[in-house]
């Protein structure tokens, strides 16, 4: 009987088609983090999902290049694994990554940022709270999400923390007056306040602990020509207000 076998190289290529760029497809994965990427009524949506669709639409007129999830039926992957896959070239692109020194050593970034993110406070509407420094938090109870980066940041400023097991629980603590403030990033706060219909009772402080930006990150193997095509489309999306409209849809 004839036995069919694949060489190790062919087998690896079959299992990880992301390594082949001949089709001009950049493969990505989704981080399960609303409102960037999440499921709603069986659909995969979010700020970064919509940005991917908008970039693909912009590329379609001038190029066969597109950005696609490795596994469209199950695109969500733990964030640490996404970064490892991007580093190793199993995916070529990720939409919505903050810069750090370590990441800049491992990845290339599209120079133009996607949008700004703030580590900030949700507050009761009309409270007038302004964050200036740690003294601003004196005698205030602050809800934080257990295990989050923002919880760690706040623990360096005050001991008056109330740990919640979910962001939804943290918002409830603030809404019911069991916490004076809720500290988290502006994307998550804005989305949850809006989606729960709490905009008349809760708002986001105009001041922030820190501000940073999210970018498009790529594996260094991606050519300069492809990077320039993506950046050109991104700049057009910003200039036409498309990125702002996407953000306003969720926040």
C-alpha positions in Angstrom: 0.0 0.0 0.0 1.3 3.4 -0.9 2.0 5.6 2.1 1.7 9.3 1.8 3.8 11.5 4.0 4.7 15.2 4.3 8.1 16.5 4.9 8.5 18.4 8.2 8.7 21.7 6.3 5.6 21.0 4.2 3.7 19.8 7.3 4.7 23.0 9.2 3.6 25.2 6.3 0.2 23.3 6.2 -0.4 23.7 9.9 0.7 27.4 10.0 -0.3 29.0 6.7 0.4 32.4 8.3 4.0 32.0 7.4 3.3 32.4 3.7 2.8 36.0 2.5 2.6 35.1 -1.2 -1.2 35.7 -1.1 -0.6 39.2 0.5 -2.7 38.2 3.5 -1.5 39.3 6.9 -2.9 37.0 9.5 -3.9 38.2 13.0 -5.7 37.0 16.1 -8.2 38.7 18.4 -7.7 39.6 22.1 -10.9 39.0 24.0 -11.2 42.4 25.5 -14.3 44.6 25.0 -14.7 47.0 23.4 -11.6 46.2 21.3 -12.7 42.7 20.4 -15.7 40.8 21.7 -18.7 38.6 20.9 -22.2 40.0 20.9 -25.2 37.9 19.9 -23.0 35.5 18.0 -21.1 38.2 16.1 -17.5 39.2 16.6 -17.4 43.0 16.8 -15.4 45.7 18.5 -13.3 48.8 17.8 -10.3 46.9 16.5 -12.5 44.5 14.4 -14.2 47.5 12.8 -10.8 49.1 12.2 -9.6 45.9 10.4 -12.7 46.0 8.2 -12.1 49.6 7.4 -8.4 49.1 6.6 -9.4 46.1 4.3 -11.9 48.3 2.5 -9.3 51.0 2.0 -6.8 48.5 0.7 -9.2 46.8 -1.7 -9.1 49.6 -4.2 -5.4 49.6 -4.7 -4.0 46.3 -3.5 -4.8 42.6 -3.0 -3.5 43.0 0.6 -5.9 42.1 3.4 -5.9 41.4 7.2 -7.6 38.2 8.2 -7.9 36.2 11.4 -6.0 32.9 11.4 -9.1 31.0 12.5 -12.3 33.0 11.6 -14.5 30.5 13.5 -12.4 30.9 16.7 -10.3 34.0 16.4 -9.9 34.7 20.1 -6.5 33.9 21.7 -5.0 34.8 25.1 -3.1 38.1 24.9 0.3 36.6 25.9 0.0 34.0 23.2 -0.9 36.6 20.6 2.3 38.5 21.4 4.3 35.3 21.3 2.7 34.4 17.9 3.4 37.8 16.6 7.0 37.6 17.7 7.5 34.2 16.2 5.8 35.1 12.9 2.8 32.8 13.3 0.8 35.9 12.8 2.1 39.0 11.1 -0.1 41.8 12.5 -2.0 42.8 15.6 -4.3 45.8 15.8 -4.4 47.8 19.1 -1.1 47.4 20.9 0.5 49.9 23.3 4.2 50.5 23.0 6.7 49.4 25.6 10.5 49.2 25.4 10.4 45.4 25.2 7.7 45.3 22.6 9.6 47.9 20.4 12.6 45.5 20.5 10.4 42.6 19.2 7.8 44.2 16.9 7.6 46.9 14.2 4.9 49.5 14.6 3.0 51.6 12.1 4.1 55.1 13.1 0.6 56.7 13.1 -1.3 55.8 16.3 -4.8 54.4 16.1 -6.3 56.2 19.1 -5.5 57.4 22.6 -6.2 55.5 25.8 -6.3 57.0 29.3 -5.8 55.3 32.7 -8.5 57.3 34.4 -11.5 57.4 36.8 -15.2 56.8 36.3 -17.0 59.1 38.7 -20.6 59.9 39.6 -22.0 62.5 37.3 -21.6 66.0 38.8 -19.0 64.9 41.4 -16.4 67.4 40.1 -13.5 65.1 41.0 -10.2 66.1 39.5 -7.1 63.9 39.7 -3.8 65.8 40.3 -1.7 63.4 42.4 -2.1 60.9 45.2 -3.4 63.6 47.6 -6.5 63.8 45.3 -7.4 60.3 46.5 -7.4 61.0 50.3 -10.4 59.5 52.1 -11.8 58.1 48.8 -12.7 54.5 48.3 -11.6 53.3 44.8 -12.9 50.3 43.0 -10.3 48.5 40.8 -10.4 45.3 38.8 -8.5 42.5 40.6 -5.3 41.4 38.8 -5.3 44.3 36.3 -2.5 46.7 35.5 -4.6 49.6 36.7 -5.2 47.9 40.1 -1.4 47.6 40.5 -0.9 51.3 39.5 -3.5 52.4 42.1 -2.1 50.2 44.8 1.1 52.4 44.7 -1.0 55.5 45.4 -3.5 54.5 48.1 -4.6 51.6 50.3 -8.3 52.5 50.0 -9.1 50.0 47.3 -12.1 47.8 46.7 -11.2 44.9 44.5 -13.9 43.7 42.0 -13.8 40.4 40.2 -15.1 41.9 37.0 -15.4 45.4 35.5 -19.2 45.0 35.5 -19.1 44.4 39.3 -16.8 47.4 39.7 -19.2 49.7 37.8 -22.0 48.4 40.0 -20.1 49.3 43.1 -19.6 52.9 41.8 -23.2 53.2 40.7 -24.6 52.0 44.0 -22.3 54.4 46.0 -20.2 51.7 47.5 -17.1 53.2 45.9 -16.3 56.8 45.3 -14.3 56.2 42.1 -13.5 53.5 39.7 -10.0 53.3 38.2 -9.5 51.6 34.8 -8.7 52.4 31.2 -10.9 54.7 29.3 -11.9 52.2 26.6 -13.4 49.7 29.1 -15.0 52.4 31.2 -16.6 54.2 28.3 -18.0 51.1 26.7 -19.5 49.7 29.9 -21.1 52.9 31.0 -22.6 53.4 27.6 -23.7 49.7 27.1 -25.4 49.6 30.5 -27.2 52.9 30.0 -25.5 54.6 32.9 -24.4 57.8 31.0 -26.9 59.9 33.0 -25.4 58.7 36.4 -21.7 58.0 35.7 -19.1 59.7 33.6 -15.4 59.6 33.0 -13.1 62.2 34.6 -11.5 64.8 32.4 -8.2 64.1 34.1 -6.1 61.0 33.9 -3.3 59.1 35.7 -1.6 58.5 32.4 -2.3 58.7 28.7 -0.9 56.5 26.0 -1.7 55.3 22.5 -2.6 52.0 20.7 -0.9 51.2 17.4 -0.7 48.6 14.7 2.1 46.2 15.5 3.7 43.9 12.9 6.3 41.1 12.8 9.6 42.6 11.5 9.4 40.2 8.5 6.6 42.3 7.0 8.0 44.4 4.1 8.3 48.2 4.2 6.0 48.4 1.1 3.2 46.6 3.0 3.7 48.9 6.0 3.5 52.0 3.9 0.3 50.7 2.2 -1.4 50.1 5.6 -0.2 53.5 7.0 -1.5 55.3 4.0 -5.0 53.8 4.5 -4.9 54.5 8.2 -4.1 58.1 7.7 -7.0 58.4 5.3 -9.3 56.7 7.9 -8.2 59.3 10.5 -8.5 62.3 8.1 -12.0 61.3 7.0 -13.3 60.8 10.6 -13.8 57.0 10.2 -11.7 56.1 13.2 -13.6 58.7 15.3 -16.9 57.3 14.1 -15.8 53.8 15.1 -14.8 54.9 18.6 -18.1 56.8 19.0 -20.0 53.7 18.1 -18.7 51.9 21.2 -17.8 54.7 23.7 
